[in-house]
Amino acid sequence: MNVKRYFARTARDALRELKAELGADAIVLSNRAMDGGVEILALPAEAVGALQSTAPATRATHMPPAPASTPAGYGDDTDDYRVSLSAQRMAGAAAAPSPERNPRANATVRPFEPPRVETADYLMRRNDYPESILISGDARRAQAASPSVQAGMPRPAEAAEAPAARSRGSALDDERIRTLQETNRKLMDELTGIRGMIERQLAGFAWGEIRRTAPARAEIVGELLEAGFSSALSRSLADTVSTDASLDEARDSVRNALGRDLRAMSSDADLIDRGGVFALVGPTGVGKTTTTAKIAARFVVRHGADKLALITTDGYRIGAQEQLRIYGRILGVPVFPVRDGAELRQALSELRNKHMVLIDTVGMSQRDRMVAQQAAMLAGAGSVRRLLLLNATCRGDTLDDVIRAYKGPDLAGCVFTKVDEAASLAPAIGAAIAHELDIFYVTNGQRVPEDLHLPNRSYLLHRALKGDGADSPWHLRADEAALMMAAAER
């Protein structure tokens, strides 16, 4: 019997060598794990035929004759008999007999089915199984009993401590992640600070270059920042100044540019003469009720009280409706209180024959979510146009915030209030120019209707460009203006 032995590091390598030498039909007799690899014993395919040809002779020499009462195809339960049946089945000499009753065993006897012959090609095709499937059961039991395998298996105590160890490892990993994130955050803060410092230095260099090449332009930028204009608008206005202009020429150039961009209404024809429904909106305390009474008085003087109606939606402030009713009685104009959108639509439907209807609304902060609800209520009531009241004493960024909150397609324009209390009109004018709002009126007191005026362009520009004196603590020096521009550039 020509048995071949193959040894390799893995069973798959040993099978590859076996298949290369004996072919894909070689018969694998055994495989076992050894130190350093796997050993496989195999026979060539032609050796099986030789074993099958010697099987009948061996059976005839050593096997006793079967009793006469034994049916054909049955015999003793000996290994030789089973080998002969296996050989006949593999040779395909005869079909297996159907199950019959064995008179000796008094039980159903089924024909013997030989085990699967595992060839090298069959084992190589089983790629979806781990390599341990190519090791025999004895070899696997030997591996399980080996000290090296037993050393790698956790003991019961170790198995009980494994979850706690994993929990400690997870906590350590979380701590490392938090430490790394904190380090990255600090690093990014330092990099941001370095970047800002470099940008400020570069902006300072650029400002110094502007002061050297165009001193009047640099000086006018400082004056605009001191007046209260935003840095963006100041740069835009300074760009209109030529590099060789004097300071007076620079001021004239900036004044002309502001005058072109300022949308001040020269008459109230668009508001009073044209008529319509107007709602006065804005933050709390900006003067909506008083301004409503002022516009109403101006309308009554020109067109009469019978063509005007007043509506108030202010049901929150104590005495708000009563204050407007007092103004209505003085002017001889009816006042209608409403609580919601449905009542507002009904009131406007009843007053559709009036030439003008003024609506006094509830004052609320620009950051209040009810601003959007109020705008939706007015828009759903019909063709209502809104007039936004801007407090001239506020900072420019605050006014920008207010305009963004109240802005919409139905916003007709704005009214400057408390002009007499403002040190400079630059923030209000700058916000109106930035958002392209029409300025209908300015108010400068509490008197009705004397303290309501049309916007005078020259007066507004004079109040906007009037700077502080050299002894004022709010006066900007050249280096301070450079720092402000550098911060704005950043």
C-alpha angles and dihedrals in degrees: 000000000000101000115178125208123210125186126186141149093261133023091242092056091049091050090049091055091045093051092047092054106032101024134241093295096059115130118238109217100180144339129199140172118251137175106294098006149341129304121211126189116202143167129217115255093246091058090069091062091054091052091050092051092054094046097081093049092050091049093050092050101045105024118088117230116270118248116263091240091060111103120237113277096027132093144141120326092249129137092241091057092051091048090053092051090049092051092049092048092051092046091050094228097143140002119256114265119247118256113279137174114272107220092205100047095031088218139104111274119200123200115265116259115204118231121260112276106229108214125189092252092052093052093045091054093057093089094145092067125077118252090254087075088067091060118086123244093254091052092049091050089049091051091049090051094046117109093233092058093043090051091057094051117090118246119232091258091049090048090054092049094047097086091049091049091050090049091051090048091050091051090050091050091051090049091051091050092050091048091050092048092049090049091050091049092052090047092051091048090052092048091049091051092049090048092050091049092051092047092050091050092049091047089050090052090049091048090050090051090051091051090051098046100032110019094169091055092051091048094050091050089057091050092050092050090048091051092055105259118142119259091244093054091043092055091046092052092044090056088067090063117090119233095243097044122121123238093260091049089049091053092050091049092051092046091052092048091051091048091054093050097042110098100204116162111233093200138018094237091112092055112029103022095044092043128190137138116312128181118200109217136173145111124312118287096016093120106258098149094046092046090049090055091047093053090045091053091048090052094047091053091055106033108013134253097271092070095054134074131182126213126188126197094175103115095146104064115075111247095004095122092042090052092055091044089056090053089047093053091049092051095037092239123137117242122208121194117210131185106195145005095278093056090045092054091048092049093049090049090055091046097047091115092060117103092221136013122191120199120202108206136197115274115235139164118270088238093056115109089220089074089077091046091051092050090049091050092051093045091050093051094069136262096355119156120201129223113203116214114213123197106229092206094065127099120260095249091052091052090048089053092051094049093049091052096049100033119118144131091277094055105114098185144289144278123216111224131189092023089154091060097050121097090206134009093208095101093051094043092046092051092048091049093046092052095036095236124168113236110220104172144357124211126204106176148003099269116116117248101346097073096060116094140171112252110268107208097207093047093049093049091047091052091046098050097039105116131202121265122263090254093054116110088224093059112115121225121212095260092048091052088050090054091049092050091047090052090047091051090052 
